[in-house]
């Protein structure tokens, strides 16, 4: 099984061509490959491309626990670079299809940086989804570990819970993130962002990612958090998101469509030995 490995600000993914995946990727195989001690180690797997008749390149995105994700901002940027590295695209702009919606990718700086149109952010409970009556989920309260937190929710093809705080840290994300992820408010679970406002153009963020855990950076989380802080009037439409792995730039348009721009680094390529699936 041939593979390529990339990272976007420390958020690392393995890319596997479907023709090299044998009988496919079962959840058990995904977990084995992503394990950081017994496998290669990664925050997920990108399986593709599946070429569509209209010229789009479809990708399946797997979390390290074996579940399938709807969309990933770092993942689609990584997949865009993989398509260029393997000669599958000639133009600098092309479309990638995910189950969370299509993404238009544009290569910048000779493919070292990619800008991706992530689609429109919605705050509506039925789209996220979130329990209760149909409404925009902005500045509501949720109880975690006996404490009440103010949160907003959003979707950009996958669900997000944004908590704005004066202080954030890795330890807070690790302590509270798992409980937010599986809270009954979110029937499909949720990604979690702990956000600190720096100024009207900059935010800092710590992330607990659904199906993956604590993460150094996340593109879809950056878009969701930027859209929320803009929607509630705390930041302007162009926001730099500062994460432990680095910075991403998010632009929020008037209809709340989000464009994400950031680097992609190629790490290595190699071959997965089938013995890792027999442990």
C-alpha positions in Angstrom: 0.0 0.0 0.0 1.7 3.2 -1.2 1.3 6.4 0.7 2.2 10.0 0.8 2.3 12.1 4.0 1.9 15.8 4.4 1.1 18.3 7.1 -0.7 21.6 7.3 0.6 23.5 10.4 1.3 20.2 12.2 -2.1 18.7 11.3 -0.8 15.6 9.4 -2.6 13.4 6.9 -1.7 10.3 5.0 -2.8 10.2 1.3 -3.6 6.8 -0.3 -4.7 6.3 -3.9 -7.8 4.0 -4.0 -6.0 1.7 -6.5 -3.3 1.1 -3.8 -5.8 0.4 -1.0 -6.6 -3.2 -2.0 -10.0 -4.1 -0.6 -10.4 -0.6 0.8 -9.9 1.0 4.2 -11.9 -0.6 7.0 -12.1 1.4 10.3 -9.6 -1.1 11.8 -7.1 -0.5 9.0 -7.5 3.3 9.4 -6.8 3.0 13.1 -3.8 0.8 12.5 -2.3 3.2 10.0 -2.9 6.3 12.0 -1.6 4.9 15.3 1.5 6.8 16.3 3.3 3.9 17.9 2.1 0.8 15.9 1.5 2.5 12.5 2.7 5.5 10.6 0.9 8.0 12.7 -1.4 10.8 11.5 -4.4 12.9 12.3 -6.3 11.1 9.5 -6.3 9.5 6.0 -7.3 11.0 2.7 -8.4 8.3 0.3 -8.5 9.5 -3.3 -8.8 10.7 -6.0 -12.1 9.2 -7.2 -12.4 11.0 -10.5 -15.9 12.3 -11.2 -17.3 12.6 -14.8 -17.5 16.4 -14.5 -13.7 16.6 -13.8 -14.0 17.0 -10.0 -11.6 15.1 -7.8 -13.5 13.4 -4.9 -11.8 12.5 -1.7 -12.8 10.5 1.4 -11.6 11.8 4.7 -11.1 9.5 7.6 -10.5 10.4 11.2 -7.9 8.4 13.2 -10.7 6.5 15.1 -11.9 5.1 11.7 -14.9 7.4 11.3 -15.5 9.4 8.2 -15.3 13.2 8.3 -17.5 15.4 6.1 -14.8 18.1 5.4 -11.3 19.2 6.5 -9.7 22.5 5.7 -6.2 21.2 6.2 -7.1 17.9 4.6 -8.4 19.5 1.3 -5.4 21.8 1.1 -3.1 18.7 1.6 -5.1 16.8 -1.0 -4.8 19.7 -3.4 -1.0 19.7 -3.1 -1.0 15.9 -3.6 -2.9 16.2 -6.8 -0.3 18.7 -8.1 2.6 16.7 -6.8 1.4 13.6 -8.7 0.7 15.5 -11.9 -3.1 15.0 -11.8 -3.9 18.6 -12.3 -2.4 21.1 -14.8 -4.4 24.3 -13.8 -3.7 26.2 -10.6 -7.4 26.2 -9.8 -9.5 23.0 -9.6 -12.4 21.5 -7.6 -12.3 18.9 -4.9 -15.5 17.1 -3.9 -16.2 16.0 -0.3 -19.3 14.7 1.4 -19.4 18.0 3.1 -19.6 19.9 -0.2 -17.3 21.0 -3.0 -14.1 23.0 -2.4 -12.4 25.2 -5.0 -8.7 25.0 -4.5 -6.1 27.5 -5.9 -2.4 27.0 -5.7 -0.2 29.9 -4.6 3.6 30.2 -4.2 4.3 27.3 -6.6 2.0 25.0 -4.6 3.5 25.6 -1.2 0.4 27.6 -0.2 -3.2 26.8 -1.1 -6.3 29.0 -0.9 -9.6 27.0 -0.6 -13.2 28.1 -0.9 -14.7 26.2 2.0 -18.3 27.1 1.3 -20.9 29.0 3.3 -21.0 28.8 7.1 -24.4 28.4 8.7 -25.3 28.9 12.3 -28.8 27.3 12.0 -29.5 24.4 14.4 -31.1 22.2 11.7 -28.1 22.5 9.5 -25.4 21.9 12.2 -27.4 19.8 13.5 -28.2 20.8 17.1 -31.2 19.8 19.2 -34.1 22.1 20.1 -36.2 24.5 18.0 -35.0 25.8 14.7 -32.8 28.9 15.3 -29.4 30.4 14.9 -27.3 29.1 17.7 -25.4 32.2 18.9 -24.4 33.0 22.5 -26.3 30.1 24.2 -25.4 28.2 27.4 -24.2 24.7 27.7 -23.4 22.8 30.9 -20.1 20.8 31.0 -18.8 19.1 34.1 -21.3 21.1 36.2 -20.2 24.5 34.9 -22.1 26.7 32.4 -20.3 27.9 29.3 -21.4 30.5 26.6 -21.1 28.9 23.2 -22.1 29.4 19.5 -22.4 26.6 17.0 -21.8 26.5 13.2 -21.4 24.2 10.3 -19.3 24.4 7.2 -20.2 20.9 6.1 -19.2 19.6 9.5 -20.4 20.6 13.0 -18.5 23.1 15.3 -18.9 24.4 18.8 -17.2 27.7 19.5 -16.4 28.8 23.1 -15.0 32.4 23.5 -12.9 32.8 26.6 -10.4 35.2 28.2 -7.9 32.4 28.7 -7.3 29.3 26.6 -4.8 26.5 26.8 -4.0 23.0 25.6 -5.0 21.6 29.0 -8.4 23.3 28.8 -9.0 21.8 25.4 -7.9 18.3 26.6 -10.0 18.5 29.8 -13.2 19.9 28.4 -13.1 19.0 24.7 -14.2 15.3 25.0 -17.3 16.3 27.0 -18.3 19.0 24.5 -17.7 16.6 21.6 -20.3 14.1 22.8 -22.8 16.5 24.5 -26.4 15.5 23.7 -27.0 18.9 22.1 -25.0 17.6 19.1 -26.5 14.4 17.7 -23.6 13.9 15.3 -21.0 14.9 17.9 -19.0 18.1 17.3 -15.6 19.7 16.8 -14.7 22.1 19.6 -12.9 25.4 19.5 -11.7 27.4 22.5 -11.2 31.0 21.2 -9.5 34.1 22.6 -9.9 37.4 20.9 -6.6 39.2 20.3 -8.0 42.1 18.3 -10.5 42.7 15.5 -8.2 40.9 13.0 -6.6 38.1 15.1 -7.9 35.3 17.3 -6.0 32.5 19.2 -7.5 29.0 19.3 -7.1 25.6 20.9 -8.9 22.7 19.2 -10.5 19.4 20.2 -11.4 17.6 17.0 -14.2 15.1 16.7 -12.8 11.7 16.1 -9.2 12.8 16.4 -8.7 14.5 19.8 -6.4 17.4 20.5 -5.1 18.9 17.3 -2.4 21.5 16.6 -4.4 23.1 13.8 -7.6 22.8 11.9 -8.8 24.5 8.7 -12.6 23.9 9.1 -12.3 24.9 12.8 -10.6 28.1 11.8 -13.4 28.9 9.3 -16.1 28.2 11.9 -14.5 30.2 14.7 -13.7 33.1 12.4 -17.3 33.1 11.1 -18.7 33.1 14.7 -16.5 36.0 16.0 -17.4 38.0 12.9 -21.1 37.2 13.2 -21.3 38.3 16.9 -19.4 41.5 16.1 -16.1 40.9 17.7 -13.9 40.8 14.6 -13.9 42.0 11.0 -14.2 39.8 7.9 -10.5 39.0 7.5 -9.1 37.1 10.5 -5.7 35.5 11.2 -6.2 32.4 13.3 -3.3 31.6 15.6 -3.0 28.0 16.6 -0.2 25.9 18.3 0.8 24.7 14.8 0.9 28.1 13.1 -1.4 30.6 11.5 -4.2 30.5 8.8 -5.9 33.4 7.1 -9.7 33.3 6.9 -11.9 35.6 4.8 -15.6 35.8 5.5 -17.7 37.1 2.7 -21.1 38.9 3.1 -23.0 35.7 2.7 -20.7 34.0 5.2 -18.8 32.0 2.6 -15.3 31.3 4.0 -12.0 31.2 2.1 -9.1 29.6 3.9 -5.4 30.2 3.0 -2.4 28.5 4.4 0.7 26.4 3.8 1.1 22.7 3.0 4.4 20.7 3.7 5.2 17.4 2.1 6.8 15.0 4.6 7.5 11.7 2.8 6.3 8.9 0.7 6.6 5.2 1.2 5.0 1.8 1.5 2.8 0.4 4.3 3.8 -3.2 5.2 0.7 -5.4 5.5 2.1 -6.8 8.8 0.7 -3.8 10.7 -2.8 -5.0 10.1 -2.0 -8.4 11.9 -1.0 -7.0 15.2 
